[in-house]
């Protein structure tokens, strides 16, 4: 039951028309601004404004259920708009491959300027794609940015060199400068981490394929990736998040709890350093504004394998970066045992609104960004299983601010469809907070909260845009949209299951 943790505070350590849209692609507004010298990792058309990617991995494309698609909404001085958009799938002309049932196109996404041309590029994971006779072998697709936004022309297909059934290549993605040579891509498969480099001519070179599990951690199950320069040495690092399974008397599986592995970058790419207490979801940013990237990880579904039940309502771990990586030498996984660079939160922590109940899935989604423009990255935490009155699994989000010592519960608050001036009504199975993003779409210095409810309208899904306010998050100006708004497939699309940045 995670007795190794403190309960609070610091701790050591769609429709025919829609199908046509996906087939021909949507028109977008071309950028007229000059390309900046250094492009943001999420600016696909080089106009200086971040863009938003929304996935719908359950969408029906070319009559194939669950084939999936992604929608890109372009930013401007007035923020993102559904009128400035593009939609991509495996049925879009110029994209290699063919849409198949349950491909789950868009189950994972990541972005950065991979080819160094001044425009961010998008990588789309397709973990359910069948490669030859290998069911769910998985693949990934690179869509290149340009002055007119993302383009399908010349897109690159990536897959395991030896595709295997249930390999789920592309189930999570991350980008960063993992070596001195430039921006690279990390791709998570079932138990392997693949890294790729890209040339100025958009050539692709596989750098390495590394087994995720360290020899002493054979029962670690990877689920997701995040990246950043946690040791501030100039090379980005990778954190692989997932589950650790512990055993009773070394034989019988006892419980499954969140864990993570730290792989610092270097001349040879990311290499395993140490494991740590962590979670199956997470995001990265500089919470305490000290120049080191920090980790915020969620454990929404820790499980008692003997009793066959969830252990709690979910929890969140904050691991601060330092010269030796996340947590430092005395942090989680370090030789000195628990260190001060660590925080642990649940809904029962003092100052956190609400109360923890089994199945809340607190920590089911995490986003990190500067909401109030004070230079400290803040965090939003989703609990898509949280009940609101009689609406089970309606879902809720939490907002916590960054400080010099990490996240603080002072002033923390919740957000959901029951918040003032937020459109919508909490309903059973909405799963609001299933995905979150903090993005400054209009470049006013304050990130807006983008929150999804992939279960909205019986799994059609929807996304909310909640403008940033210095001391409190969503109030006036909030709005939402879904697949229908974009004239894209809506039925059971799970629109908003993932969001980037």
C-alpha positions, -999 to +999 in steps of 0.1 A: +000+000+000+029+024-007+039+026+029+072+038+017+056+072+010+045+101+032+009+111+027+017+148+021+043+174+015+080+170+009+096+136+010+131+126+006+140+108-021-178+110-383-200+107-416-192+107-453-182+144-453-159+137-425-143+109-443-138+131-473-121+157-451-096+132-438-090+119-473-082+153-489-069+171-457-082+204-444-071+238-457-052+260-434-042+297-432-007+302-445+017+319-422+029+353-434+054+361-407+091+354-413+105+322-399+121+329-365+158+320-360+149+295-333+116+277-337+094+265-308+089+228-306+052+233-313+052+260-340+045+240-372+040+270-396+068+292-382+046+322-374+059+325-338+027+312-322+024+277-306+000+253-322-022+225-306-025+189-317-056+169-306-058+131-313-088+110-319-074+075-319-109+059-319-121+078-350-136+059-380-116+067-411-123+052-445-150+030-428-123+015-405-133+018-368-106+029-345-082+038-374-078+072-358-068+107-368-052+139-355-063+175-358-039+205-357-052+239-346-029+268-354-022+296-330-023+334-336-025+366-316-060+357-307-052+321-297-061+289-314-092+287-336-111+258-351-111+277-384-073+275-387-068+237-387-056+206-406-066+170-401-044+140-409-049+102-410-036+072-428-061+080-455-046+115-462-030+117-496+008+117-493+008+097-461+022+062-464+003+032-452-034+024-452-060+030-425-068-002-406-093-010-379-079-003-344-047+013-357-051+040-330-034+066-351-026+095-327-025+074-295+008+092-289+022+124-304+053+145-300+068+175-318+100+194-325+121+208-353+136+175-363+152+186-396+164+220-385+145+240-412+128+264-387+095+247-386+084+222-359+075+187-371+049+163-358+055+126-349+023+105-346+024+071-329+003+043-344+007+015-318-022-007-331-009-008-367-005-043-381+028-047-400+026-076-425+013-105-403+024-090-370-007-078-352-003-045-333+033-043-342+030-006-343+046+023-363+051+060-362+048+087-388+067+120-392+048+150-407+070+179-417+063+215-409+063+243-435+053+279-440+017+267-446+018+243-416+021+206-414+022+187-448+017+151-456+041+153-486+073+134-480+062+122-446+084+094-431+073+060-418+091+044-389+088+009-375+106-019-357+132-034-380+118-068-371+081-062-364+066-085-337+030-091-327+020-068-298+052-048-302+031-016-300+060+005-315+050+041-311+029+038-279+048+068-265+071+094-280+095+121-269+119+146-286+150+164-275+187+170-280+198+136-266+232+138-284+253+168-296+242+162-332+208+178-330+172+172-322+163+135-320+132+113-315+127+086-289+101+060-296+088+035-270+078+000-280+066-028-257+099-031-238+124-012-260+134+025-264+143+034-300+161+067-308+164+083-342+184+112-357+173+133-387+194+151-413+188+185-430+176+166-461+151+147-438+171+115-439+164+093-410+190+073-391+183+049-363+207+057-335+200+029-310+175+004-297+178-001-259+160-025-236+141-004-211+143-027-182+175-027-162+188-062-151+177-056-116+143-043-126+130-071-148+094-065-138+092-029-148+065-023-175+070+009-195+040+030-204+051+065-214+080+089-220+089+124-211+121+144-217+141+174-205+176+184-193+172+172-157+209+175-149+214+208-169+244+195-187+233+207-222+220+173-234+184+163-230+175+132-211+147+107-213+125+094-184+106+062-190+075+059-168+055+028-160+048+002-134+070-017-109+057-051-097+068-062-062+067-098-050+057-115-017+086-136-005+102-132-039+076-154-056+040-142-057+032-108-073+020-085-045+013-051-060+018-029-090+030+007-083+042+036-104+079+037-112+103+054-136+138+050-152+162+079-158+183+078-190+206+108-193+216+119-228+252+121-240+274+113-270+259+079-274+223+088-267+202+081-237+216+054-214+201+040-182+212+056-150+188+046-122+153+038-113+131+059-091+096+061-075+074+076-102+043+070-122+028+058-154+020+093-167+039+126-164+053+158-178+084+179-174+092+215-168+112+238-145+089+240-114+113+258-091+130+280-118+165+269-110+176+259-146+170+221-141+141+204-156+118+188-130+094+158-132+057+156-123+044+120-125+011+105-118+002+070-104-035+068-111-040+031-109-017+014-083-030-021-079-031-048-052-025-079-073-034-103-044-067-086-036-074-078-073-083-042-065-071-006-068-049+005-039-060+042-037-075+070-056-043+080-073-012+101-064+013+125-079+051+125-074+073+156-080+110+149-085+132+180-089+161+180-112+197+186-101+234+180-111+229+142-108+195+142-125+160+138-110+162+138-072+200+140-070+222+113-053+199+113-023+167+112-043+146+083-055+168+055-067+199+072-055+225+056-032+217+079-003+181+069+000+153+095+002+163+131-005+147+165-002+141+169-039+108+150-038+071+157-031+041+135-029+005+145-032-030+129-031-064+145-028-060+140+009-029+162+012-035+194+032-045+222+009-056+200-020-093+203-026-114+172-025-110+137-010-095+106-024-117+077-034-109+044-051-111+048-089-106+086-090-074+081-110-058+113-096-027+118-117-042+102-148-030+131-168-003+158-161+006+190-178+033+215-169+036+252-179+036+287-166+000+298-160+006+331-143+037+343-160+059+344-129+087+323-144+078+291-124+062+262-142+029+252-127+011+219-129-024+207-138-034+172-127-063+152-141-085+128-122-107+115-150-124+089-127-135+116-101-173+115-094-192+148-093-224+143-074-242+113-091-221+116-122-196+088-119-163+092-137-173+127-147-137+139-141-120+169-126-087+188-130-065+204-103-042+234-106-011+238-085+015+265-087+053+262-089+076+279-063+113+279-053+107+247-033+085+228-058+047+227-062+026+243-035-010+234-024-015+271-014-041+285-037-047+252-055-081+247-070-102+224-092-116+229-127-143+209-144-176+212-162-191+223-129-167+253-126-182+288-130-185+299-166-171+267-180-195+253-206-209+218-203-225+196-177-207+168-158-221+135-170-213+099-163-182+087-181-171+120-195-136+116-180-128+153-180-091+158-174-083+126-194-056+147-212-042+181-203-020+207-219-006+241-209+001+262-239+005+300-245-012+301-278-014+339-281+021+346-266+009+368-237+033+351-213+006+330-196-003+295-206-039+286-213-052+253-200-064+228-227-084+200-211-102+171-227-130+148-218-125+118-242-156+101-228-179+130-235-211+120-253-204+082-249-168+083-260-171+109-288-149+132-269-144+170-266-117+195-257-120+227-236-099+259-240-097+277-207-080+311-208-052+318-183-059+342-154-031+351-129-047+338-097-074+315-108-078+294-139-109+290-159-136+316-158-148+338-187-139+331-223-139+293-220-151+273-249-151+238-262-151+218-295-151+183-308-148+162-339-182+175-352-170+211-349-141+202-372-164+183-396-143+152-387-154+117-376-170+121-341-187+088-332-166+070-306-136+089-317-123+096-282-115+130-294-089+146-271-074+114-258-040+130-261-030+166-265+003+183-273+022+203-264 
